[in-house]
């Protein structure tokens, strides 16, 4: 196959590209320039889109012996990921920019360009695998190395996108083994720290970053009964489940900490309450997709598992599609789920599909 290998500058994508070459494919490496500040250099181990990263990717491609290019996707990234991130937070939601980047950049814009240029598949260093069922339908499965499993952020892939995706790390990948393999291959990124946090917020302070992009208006911090407990300098940037930084000053009647339960941007208020109120008994979303072939009988409740964070716990649940809304009922309440997050549904190790959460139902309060 003719394969385009997305090379972030990290160890995983470098080894993935090398494995694609070993498998006999015709491979071309590409690094996506996503930053609108091309002079930015990495500080610490945050980020994945700096000049230093592109140079690391170039060196890896040279060693592997494949052509290498840098493609400027910064404008598309700003519109589809960064602007979306700002808009979601402004609406009181908690978005997942890595999910949006996979959905709209890597496996939409990049894959579309790859196919238009005659490539058969897009190769990435994600820890997951594509398998076939008994009828030959493609399925996405978890990596058995759960600490590094990245199937969650791939839950947005469609059946057509799976046909043109290639994940050489496979199901049994282990990060320590990958680093050893990179070292044996002579790749300079063998011991490079993993990227983490949000790549376009290099200091990791989401609220401070948003304060430069969105006008902050002071408002009230209230309890579930509407009593004002304190003031905030702007509701944007608060997240459901947040405990620190509320500055309420006086303890709750029971002496226990209070947490953000809801952000109401129209009223410019932040609602806080006890941790018990964060227990979510049901969640749902209209923006859903199936990862692979749509399962049968989805209008009836069926047993599955749901994950609401990239490296979070998997929760047993029941799922159904009702009036074009994907509804999910965890068998036990999930703590701290916010509209805007992504819920990925699993059947065993298989990724079944996903939805962006629109509504949550607290186990002890009215719907959020």
Protein Blocks (a to p, Z undefined) as FASTA:
>chain_A
ZZddddehiaklmmmmmmmmmnopacddddddfbfblkbccehjedjkbfklmmmmmmmm
mmnopacddddfklmmmmmmmmmmmmmmmnopacdfklmmmmmmmmmmmmmmmmmnopab
dcdfbdcdddddfkopacddddfblmlocklmmmmpcfklmmmgccfkommbcfklmmmm
mmmnopaklmgccdedjfklmnopaklmmmmmpccdddddddfkopafbdcfbfghpagh
iaghnlnopacfkopacddfbdcfknopacdddfklmpcfbdcdfbdcdehjddehklbc
cdddddfbfklccdddddddeehiacdddfbdcehiaehiacdddehjbcfbdcddfbdc
dfkbccZZ
